[in-house]
């Protein structure tokens, strides 16, 4: 490997690292916004549930109205849980693949080192 090629490789690696950091930042911001929106939605739904419960107590609304009021929050929390589970599973599989790629890279580096040493020995003879 020439010095120019090594420099190009390190430039590509740094570019990938910057891209990974950017994706992580976007992910953290997106999950933070999602959490805030979920909390706001939960607070709104809680106030609607309290209002509906008061209506049930005075007999204006049927008792099933409380469940109908709470159902959107249950659905949203369920969907977010499903999304997190799917993303976590994909992350685990990608992590396993990354570990395998890392092992392959280590083996290739060892093979390259062995070839370089063999070439030095052949030149010396």
C-alpha positions in Angstrom: 0.0 0.0 0.0 1.4 3.4 -0.9 1.3 6.4 1.3 -1.2 8.1 -1.0 -3.5 5.0 -0.9 -3.3 4.9 2.9 -4.1 8.6 3.0 -7.2 8.0 0.8 -8.3 5.1 3.0 -8.0 7.2 6.2 -9.9 10.0 4.5 -12.7 7.6 3.6 -12.7 6.2 7.1 -13.0 9.7 8.6 -15.8 10.6 6.2 -17.7 7.5 7.4 -17.1 8.4 11.1 -18.4 11.9 10.5 -21.5 10.4 8.7 -22.0 8.0 11.7 -21.8 10.9 14.2 -24.3 12.9 12.2 -26.7 10.0 12.0 -26.4 9.4 15.8 -27.1 13.1 16.5 -30.2 13.1 14.2 -31.4 9.9 15.9 -31.0 11.3 19.4 -32.8 14.5 18.4 -35.6 12.5 16.7 -36.1 10.3 19.7 -36.1 13.3 22.0 -38.7 15.0 20.0 -40.8 11.8 19.9 -40.5 11.5 23.7 -41.7 15.1 24.2 -44.6 14.7 21.8 -45.6 11.5 23.5 -45.5 13.2 26.9 -47.7 16.1 25.6 -50.1 13.6 24.0 -50.2 11.6 27.3 -51.0 14.8 29.2 -53.8 15.8 26.8 -55.2 12.3 26.9 -55.0 12.2 30.7 -57.0 15.4 30.9 -59.6 14.1 28.5 -59.8 10.8 30.5 -60.3 12.8 33.7 -63.1 14.9 32.0 -64.7 11.7 30.7 -64.6 10.1 34.1 -66.4 13.1 35.6 -69.0 12.8 32.9 -69.4 9.1 33.8 -69.7 9.9 37.5 -72.6 12.3 36.9 -74.2 9.9 34.4 -73.8 12.0 31.2 -71.5 9.5 29.5 -71.5 5.7 29.5 -68.8 3.9 31.4 -67.2 2.6 28.2 -66.4 6.2 27.1 -63.4 6.2 29.4 -61.8 3.3 27.5 -62.7 5.0 24.2 -60.9 8.1 25.4 -57.8 6.2 26.5 -57.5 4.1 23.3 -55.6 6.5 21.1 -52.8 6.8 23.8 -52.7 3.0 24.1 -52.4 2.6 20.3 -49.7 5.3 20.0 -47.6 3.8 22.9 -48.0 0.3 21.4 -46.8 1.5 17.9 -43.8 3.3 19.4 -43.0 0.2 21.4 -43.2 -1.9 18.2 -41.0 0.6 16.4 -38.4 0.5 19.2 -38.4 -3.3 19.2 -37.9 -3.5 15.4 -35.1 -1.0 15.4 -33.4 -2.7 18.3 -33.6 -6.0 16.5 -32.2 -4.5 13.3 -29.4 -2.8 15.4 -28.5 -6.2 16.9 -28.2 -7.8 13.5 -26.2 -4.9 12.2 -23.9 -5.1 15.2 -23.3 -8.8 14.6 -22.5 -8.1 11.0 -20.1 -5.3 12.0 -18.4 -7.6 14.4 -18.0 -10.2 11.5 -16.6 -7.5 9.2 -14.2 -6.4 11.9 -12.9 -9.9 12.2 -12.5 -10.1 8.4 -10.6 -6.9 8.4 -8.2 -8.2 11.1 -7.6 -11.4 9.2 -6.9 -9.4 6.0 -4.5 -7.1 7.8 -2.7 -10.2 9.2 -2.6 -11.7 5.7 -1.2 -8.4 4.3 1.4 -8.3 7.0 2.4 -11.9 6.2 2.7 -11.1 2.5 4.8 -8.0 3.2 7.2 -10.0 5.4 7.4 -12.8 2.8 8.3 -10.2 0.1 11.0 -8.8 2.3 12.5 -12.3 2.9 12.4 -13.0 -0.9 14.1 -9.7 -1.7 16.8 -10.4 0.9 17.7 -13.7 -0.7 
